């Protein structure tokens, strides 16, 4: 029986943890013989879903001063070492003693911990890193050269991610495979009540962060409403907005007189009914490796507008389903929105094209590719 330890940097309602959940659910259905362990570096809304899919479940949070931990450390000192080790080391030792065949670090932020567990394992454990990040995040993560050298195989979620990895890390080209991310939606969900004025809705989504370009989103709206006064367009962002950012956004919209035209509606447990109301999806991100929200938009038949050099989604849109705009060219992005607003035929064509293209990025298609990579890595033990 194969044993796989998945490490997730968090359990939030975001892309990388969701991809991992899709993969774990697929394994449970198609390979129930596999023993699955999960280590969450940080908990979150998805923690219970991870717990339900795991044979063994760990959260990187423990009481350092608890009686049971003190006792375990004494036992460890008595039988395994002359001096006491740290609580962190003891915690990781407990996981390593299970001797997993593969440790699967989901995101760059999980790699260093994965390497520590691998180094403590008694067996020839393999390490796979599934990278969901682009240049700035990769560089800020500061993964050591030693850690990179311990990785047996890398899964990059787009060709853009692989290109960044090859540029930033040494000798990883031959051990890196591109497998796009996956998602799924319930397309039978009922829509919310449609705006009575039949307003054209330009949507965006994601945790409000510099990467996601919420400031660009606002500037695109400002440009359109200044230069195309007759359009009936509303801009709506679905996603978590931290309190400080919310204050900044609220004040920006007030100063720009955009309060009635641009709306940040916050995070939704099920955002799909809100997405269904979008006529067009705007992705103003500066860095977005292969966002699940774009897969979801494609499955819903909503054309996507994004920046080149900023996302792996552009690799897919080169075949249709939306438009690719020169990086941070706010004017071109705005004019593209107006083009779709004024051309129903073009909107319908790219809507259908998006459905065709993004149907290739469901768990049923992507998960077997990832599983085959894991099997190939294990065979080289």
Order of alpha helices (4+ residues) and beta strands (2+ residues): beta-alpha-beta-alpha-beta-alpha-alpha-beta-alpha-beta-alpha-alpha-beta-alpha-beta-beta-alpha-beta-alpha-beta-alpha-beta-alpha-beta-alpha-beta-alpha-alpha-alpha
